[in-house]
Amino acid sequence: MPAPVLVASDLDRTLIYSAAALALTMPDPRAPRLLCVEVHESRPLSYMTETAAGLLSELGDTAVFVPTTTRTRKQYQRINLPGPAPTYAICANGGHLLVDGVTDRDWHARVTARLADECAPLEEIRAHLQDTADPLWVRKHRIAEDLFAYLVVERELLPEDWVKELAVWAEDRGWTVSLQGRKIYAVPKPLTKSAAMREVARRTGADLTLAAGDSLLDADLLLAADRGWRPGHGELADEGFTAPAITALPERGVLAGERILREFLRASRR
């Protein structure tokens, strides 16, 4: 049998979209039909186009599809993606590798040991965020899976320089900072989606890896894959991020998710 193709894709603002991120700029009668793929507290939260849902179902039959997200396991498990249930999923930015929905404890232990060796402790980061983030524009302080921290903020009130200053402070402590929509993430540098993707590639024997993502936390994933795609929106697009094996797509919003899935299918079949 030929070696499988592995497709590791970010979810939010890459394959699935909140109502605020859909970017439906076409005339209303030409807007695509949408499928809700996430409900939270009895409210619809995330969508993809019905066409994208069909493409994802097809992809699940063609390649090893691995949802790859910064979401916690609980947040990921709210999502109801179309197609076959993925055998593998990467959560908490690589901190948890799920196999048939269950955490691989050996992988998690290896990750946490490396973080303890190479980075300032989470408690130091949490305390700094508590001390420096202004309650005027911070709505929530959150710790995710005891691995990283994030803030939910009011973007229009957020001082531009604050995130830059936080990034410099965090860099010296082995952490990285990413601003995504209304969330500011502080994540240990060794906590990466790419490391978890390589582990899944090793286990499955995949000889071709494909990836997509929109944020700075996806950059390592895209660079580690044999081929990568990024949409026309998000942090990577804002920075003009590119590399020889990465394609910058013009589509923005939910139609970018559809285009990414078409690219995955085309590359998988080759």
C-alpha positions in Angstrom: 0.0 0.0 0.0 1.2 3.5 -0.7 2.2 5.7 2.3 -0.7 7.9 3.4 -0.9 11.7 3.0 -1.2 13.6 6.3 -3.2 16.8 6.3 -2.7 18.9 9.5 -5.0 22.0 9.5 -5.7 24.7 11.9 -9.4 25.1 12.6 -10.5 28.6 13.7 -10.3 31.2 10.8 -8.8 28.5 8.6 -11.5 25.8 8.2 -14.2 27.0 10.5 -15.4 30.6 11.1 -17.4 32.5 13.7 -20.2 34.8 12.5 -17.8 37.8 12.9 -15.1 36.2 10.8 -17.2 34.9 7.8 -16.4 38.0 5.6 -19.5 37.6 3.4 -18.7 40.5 1.2 -20.8 39.3 -1.8 -24.4 40.4 -2.4 -26.8 38.6 0.0 -28.4 36.5 -2.7 -25.0 35.1 -3.7 -23.8 34.3 -0.2 -22.9 30.6 0.3 -25.1 28.2 2.3 -23.6 27.7 5.7 -23.4 24.7 8.0 -23.1 25.2 11.7 -20.3 23.0 13.1 -20.1 24.2 16.7 -22.7 25.1 19.3 -21.8 26.5 22.7 -24.2 27.3 25.5 -27.1 26.5 23.1 -25.9 29.1 20.6 -24.4 28.5 17.1 -20.8 29.5 17.2 -18.8 28.3 14.2 -19.6 27.6 10.5 -18.2 26.4 7.2 -19.9 26.5 3.8 -21.9 23.4 2.8 -19.5 23.0 -0.1 -16.5 23.0 2.3 -18.3 20.4 4.5 -18.6 18.1 1.4 -14.9 18.6 0.6 -13.8 17.8 4.2 -15.8 14.6 4.1 -14.0 13.7 0.9 -10.7 14.6 2.4 -11.3 12.3 5.3 -11.6 9.4 2.9 -8.5 10.4 0.9 -5.9 11.4 3.6 -5.1 11.2 7.3 -6.9 14.4 8.4 -5.6 15.8 11.7 -7.4 18.8 13.2 -4.6 21.0 14.7 -5.7 23.7 17.1 -4.7 25.9 19.9 -8.0 25.2 21.5 -8.2 23.1 24.7 -9.5 19.6 24.5 -12.9 20.7 25.9 -13.2 23.5 23.3 -12.1 21.2 20.5 -14.7 18.5 21.5 -17.5 21.0 21.0 -16.8 21.0 17.3 -18.8 18.6 15.1 -16.9 18.3 11.8 -18.4 16.5 8.8 -16.7 13.4 7.5 -15.1 10.4 9.3 -14.1 11.0 12.9 -10.3 11.8 12.9 -8.1 9.2 14.5 -5.7 11.9 15.6 -6.2 15.5 16.7 -3.7 18.0 18.0 -5.0 20.3 20.8 -3.5 23.0 23.1 -1.0 24.0 20.4 0.6 20.6 20.5 0.4 20.0 24.2 -2.2 17.2 23.8 -2.2 14.6 21.1 -5.6 12.8 21.0 -5.8 9.3 19.7 -9.5 8.3 19.1 -10.5 11.2 21.3 -8.2 10.2 24.2 -5.0 12.0 25.4 -1.8 10.2 24.7 -0.2 10.5 28.2 3.3 9.7 27.0 3.3 12.5 24.5 1.9 15.0 27.1 4.6 14.0 29.6 7.3 14.5 27.0 5.9 18.0 26.2 5.6 19.1 29.8 9.1 17.9 30.7 10.5 20.0 27.8 8.6 23.1 28.9 10.0 22.7 32.4 13.5 22.6 31.1 13.4 25.4 28.5 10.9 28.1 29.6 10.0 30.4 32.4 7.1 28.9 34.4 3.5 29.6 33.5 2.9 31.2 36.9 5.5 33.9 36.1 3.7 34.7 32.8 0.2 34.6 34.5 1.4 37.0 37.2 2.9 39.4 34.6 -0.4 39.5 32.6 -2.4 40.1 35.8 0.0 43.0 36.7 0.2 44.7 33.4 -3.1 44.1 31.5 -5.5 47.0 32.1 -9.0 45.9 33.3 -10.3 48.7 31.1 -9.7 46.5 28.0 -9.3 43.0 29.4 -12.5 40.9 29.7 -11.1 37.6 30.8 -7.8 36.0 32.0 -7.6 32.4 31.1 -5.1 29.5 31.6 -5.4 26.7 29.0 -4.7 23.1 30.1 -2.0 24.3 32.5 0.2 24.9 29.5 -0.3 28.5 28.3 -2.2 31.7 29.0 -4.5 34.0 27.1 -6.5 37.1 27.5 -9.9 38.0 26.0 -9.8 41.7 25.2 -11.7 44.6 23.7 -9.7 45.1 20.5 -10.7 48.7 20.0 -9.5 49.7 23.5 -6.3 47.7 23.3 -3.1 49.9 23.2 -1.1 49.1 20.1 2.3 49.1 22.0 1.1 46.8 24.8 1.2 43.6 22.7 4.6 44.5 21.3 6.1 45.2 24.8 4.6 41.9 26.0 6.2 40.0 23.1 9.6 41.4 23.9 9.3 40.6 27.6 8.0 37.0 26.8 10.8 36.4 24.2 13.5 36.7 26.9 11.6 34.0 28.9 11.2 31.5 26.1 7.6 32.4 25.3 5.9 33.8 22.2 2.9 36.1 21.9 0.1 36.0 19.3 -2.9 38.3 18.8 -5.8 36.5 17.2 -9.1 38.4 17.0 -10.1 39.2 20.6 -7.5 36.9 22.1 -3.9 37.5 23.1 -2.0 34.2 23.6 1.2 33.7 25.5 2.6 30.3 24.6 5.9 28.6 25.5 8.1 28.4 22.4 8.7 24.6 22.5 4.9 24.1 22.6 4.3 23.7 18.9 1.9 22.2 16.4 4.7 21.1 14.2 6.3 18.8 16.8 2.9 17.0 17.2 2.4 16.8 13.5 5.8 15.2 13.1 4.8 12.6 15.7 1.6 11.8 13.9 3.6 11.5 10.6 6.0 9.1 12.3 3.1 6.9 13.6 1.2 6.8 10.4 4.2 6.5 8.0 3.0 9.5 6.0 5.4 10.5 3.3 3.7 13.8 2.4 2.5 16.4 4.9 0.1 19.2 4.0 -0.8 22.1 6.4 -2.8 25.3 6.6 -3.2 28.1 9.1 -3.7 31.8 9.5 -1.9 32.9 12.8 1.6 33.3 14.1 1.1 30.1 16.1 0.6 28.2 12.8 3.9 29.5 11.2 6.0 26.5 12.5 3.3 24.1 11.3 3.4 25.5 7.8 7.2 25.6 7.6 7.4 21.9 8.8 5.0 20.6 6.2 6.0 19.6 2.7 3.3 22.1 1.4 1.4 24.7 3.2 -1.4 27.3 2.6 -2.5 30.4 4.4 -5.6 32.5 3.8 -5.7 36.1 2.8 -6.7 37.2 6.3 -5.0 36.7 9.7 -1.7 37.5 11.4 0.4 35.7 8.7 -1.3 37.6 5.9 -0.9 40.9 7.8 2.9 40.1 8.1 3.2 39.0 4.4 4.5 35.6 5.7 5.7 33.4 3.0 8.2 30.6 2.2 9.0 28.5 -1.0 6.6 25.7 -0.1 3.8 28.0 1.3 1.0 29.4 -0.9 -0.6 32.6 0.0 -4.2 32.5 -1.1 -6.2 35.6 -2.0 -9.5 34.4 -0.4 -10.6 35.8 2.9 -13.2 34.6 5.4 -15.2 31.4 5.0 -14.5 31.1 1.3 -10.8 30.7 2.2 -11.7 27.6 4.1 -13.4 26.2 1.0 -10.3 27.0 -1.2 -7.9 25.4 1.4 -9.9 22.1 1.3 -9.8 22.1 -2.5 -6.0 22.5 -2.4 -5.7 19.7 0.2 -7.7 17.4 -2.0 -5.8 18.2 -5.2 -2.4 17.7 -3.5 -3.5 14.5 -1.7 -4.6 12.9 -5.0 -1.3 13.6 -6.7 
